[in-house]
Amino acid sequence: MEVILEILKYTIPGLIVFAACYFILRQYLNNQYNLKALEVRGKYAQDAIPLKLQAYERLLLLCERISIPNLIMRLRMNDMTVDALKNAMMISVQKEYEHNIAQQLYTSKKLWDIIKLTKNDIMAIINQHGNSMSPQADSSQLMDALFDYLSAGSNNPVDIAIKAIKEEAKIILDV
C-alpha cells in the first residue's frame, strides 16, 4: 500500500504538470496558426483587390456593350430586317455575357444575379419588341420602338446593373 501511495505522490504532480504544459502548448500553437492564417488572408485580400476592381471594370464594359443604344449603333446596317437585327442583338448580348462569365468569381452572388437579370431583361425587351413587328419589316422600325421604350422612362436594366457594380466597388475601395 505504501508503494502505491509513493508512486501516486510522484505521478499525480507529474500528470498535473504534463497536462498544464500540454494545454499551454496547444493554445500557443493554435494562436500561432491563427496568426499565420490571418497573415495569409491579409496578403490574399491585398492581392485580390486589383482583381476584383478589374472584374468590376469588365462588368461595366459588359453593361455598356449590351445596352440597347450601343447594340443598335454597333450592329444595325441599312438593309437589315427586324428579324435580322433582333437576332444579331440577341446573339451579341449572349456572346458578351459568355465572354464575361468568369467575372462572377470576383463578385458577390447578389451582384452576379443582377448581371444575369440585366442580360435576361435586355434580351426580353429586344425579343418582345422584335416579335411585335413583321419579321421582314425594316430594322429602323425596331430601332425606333426600342428607343421609344427607353425614352418612355422605363427602368433601364443596364442603369440598375451599373449602379449595383459601382456600389459594390465602392465597398472595396472604402476598405
N, C-alpha and C positions, 0 to 999 in steps of 0.2 A: 504494500500500500504506500509506503514511504517512497518507493522508487517511482511510482506513478505520480505522486504529488511533486516529486523533484523534477520529473520530466515536464509536467504541466507548468511548473514555476518558470521554466525557461522557454517552453513552447508558446504559451499564451502571449507573453510580451513580444516574442519574435513574430508571431502571426499578426499582432496589432501593428507593429512597425511595418511589416510587409504590406498589409492592407492599406495603411496610410500612404506609404510610398507608391503603391500601385495606383491609388485614386488620384494622388497629386500628379504623378507622371502622366496618367491618362488624360487628365484635364489639361495639362500643359501641352501635350501632343495635339489634342483636339483644338486648342486655341491656336497653335501654330498652323494647323491645317486650315482652319477658318481664315486666318490672316493671309495665308498664301492664296486661298480661293478668292478672297476679296481683291488681292493684287491682280490676279488673273482677270477677274471680272472688270476691274477698273481699266486694265490695258485693253480688253476687248471693247469696252464701251468707247474708249478713245479711238480705236481703230474702226469701229462700226459707224461712228458719226458721219464721216465723209461718205461712206457707202450709202447710208440712209438718205443723206442730202442729195446724192446723185440719183437715187431712186425717185425721190420727190421731183427732181428736175425732169426725169424721164416721164413721170406720170403727168406732169404739167404739159409736157410736149405732146403726150398721147391725147390729152383732153383738147388741146388746140388743134391737133390734126384730125380729130373726129368731130369737131364742131361743124355743124351743118354749113355755115357760110364758107368755111375753109374747104370742106369736101366739095362743094359746088364749084368753087373757083379752081380747085385743083383738077377735077375730073370732067367737068362739063365741056363738051365740044358742040359746035353749032348744029351739026346734023344728027344729034343724038335724039333717041326717042325717050319717052318717060320710062319705059321698061329698062332700057339700056342704062340710063342714068341711075335709076333706083338700084339696079343690080350692081353697078360699079361702086356706088356709095356703100352698099351693104358689104360688099367684098372688102372694100378699103377699111371700113370700120373693124371688121373681123380680123383682118391681117394686122392692123395696128395693135389691136388688143393682144393677139397671139404673140406679136413681136415683144410686147412688154410684160408678158405674163410672169416672168421671173422676178419682177419687181415686188411681187407680193411677199417675198421673203423678208423684205426690209420694212414693210409697213404693218400697221395694225390690221387685225381682221376686219374691224369696222370700216377702216378706210378702203380696204380692198373690196369689201361688199359694196361700198358706194361707187367705186370704179366700175365694178361689174354691172351694177344697176344703171349707171350712166350709159355704158355701152348698150345695154338692152333697151333702154329708153330711146336712145338715138336711133337704133335700128327699128324700133316700133314706130317712131314718128315718121321715119322715111317710108317704111312699109305701108303704114296707114294712108299717108298722102299719095303714095305711088299707086296703091290699089284702088283708090277712089277715082282714078283717071283712066282714060283709054290708054292701053299699053303702047299704041302706035302714035300717040299724040306727041307734039314737040316737047322736048325736055324743058323748055322755058316755062311751060305751064307748071311743072313740078317745082321748078326753081321758085317761081312766083308764089306758089302755095306754101312752100316751106318758109320763105322769107316773111310772108304774111303771118304764118303761125308764130314765128319767133318775135315779130314786131307787135303781136297782139298782147304781149306782156305775160305770156305763159312762162311758167318756171322752166328755165333752160337747164337741163340736167348737167350740162358741161359747167355752167357757172357754179352750181352746187358742189360739184366734184372739185373744182379749182379752190373753192373756199375751204373745203374739208382738207385738201392737201396742204394749203397754207397754214391752217390751224395746227395740223399735226407737226409740220416742220417748225412752227413757232415754238412748240413744246420742247423740241430737241435743242433749238437754238437758245432758249432761255435757261437751259440747264447749266 
